[in-house]
Structure formats: C-alpha cells, structure tokens
Amino acid sequence: MNKNIKKITVLSLLLALSLVLSYVENLLFSGFFMPGVKLGLSNIAVVCVLYCFGSLPALFIGIAKSFISLMLFGRLSGLIYSAVGIILAVITMSLIKKTGRFSLFGVGISGAVAHIFGQLAASCVMLSSIHPLRLFPVLCILSAASAALLYYPEHIILSFLRKSGFVE
C-alpha cells in the first residue's frame, strides 16, 4: 500500500476515534464534577498522532476534532476553549517529547496540564478577568490524574499501530 494512503487512512481513523470518544465523554462526563470538566478521552488520538506522525498532524487532528465536535455538539464557546487548549497542549507535548527525557506518561501529563492552562487563559480573556486562574491548582491535579489514567490506552493503541505495520 502506498505510504501516503496508509498515513491518511491512519490519521482518518484516529480522528474518527477522537470524535467517538468525544461523544462518549459528552454522554458520560458532561458536568459530572464541574461544568466543562471531562476526562479528555478524545485526546488519546492526539497523543497517538503526535507519536506516530509528529507535531503538525497532531495539531491538525486536535483542531479538526474541535471544529467537528462543535458541529456535532454545538457550543461555540467550547470551540474557543478546546482550540486554545489543544494548541498549547500539542506545542508543550512536542517540546517535552523532543527533549527525550520524558516517556509517553510524562508527555501526556505535560499536555494535559498545558491544555487546562490554555483553557483557563482563554477564559480569562473572554471574561476580562484573572479569576479563572484560581482554579488552576485544582484543575492541574485533576488533569494530571486524567492523563495518568489515559496512559494505558495510549500505550495500547501505539503498540497496536506499530506492531500492525501501520506506522514505523
């Protein structure tokens, strides 16, 4: 199979996976603990794309997931928070991964913390207030715990993609 076709196929499947996980997450965790706080299941695909294809495809998948989720679940404010969060998360994970000093576990946690910081920063701008940053310590702990839980599924998916020959 042509290498480009294989890459497009895997990226499309991972985007579809992120959308399915986003839907499941909206059903199960919407407003569960705090409004807008979710486990981040759909970001499993973004981390897998980062490890298999690099930063730009991961950024593309993350932003595409945000836009398509907007069309499916319909909250414009959610798009702003999601897009800012995913951009900051992918940049942070890319830089942390590039150092070679952190495993998938550490890269995932750094991305989760950066994602929540990006969302809070967007909230500060939208509200013209720094008060949302008061939530950072609590949300930082929750996002790090969430990323720790998502490590195992990320590891399994990456192992499958590598063993099956879909990626190097």
Beta strands, then each sheet from edge to edge (+ up, - down):
end
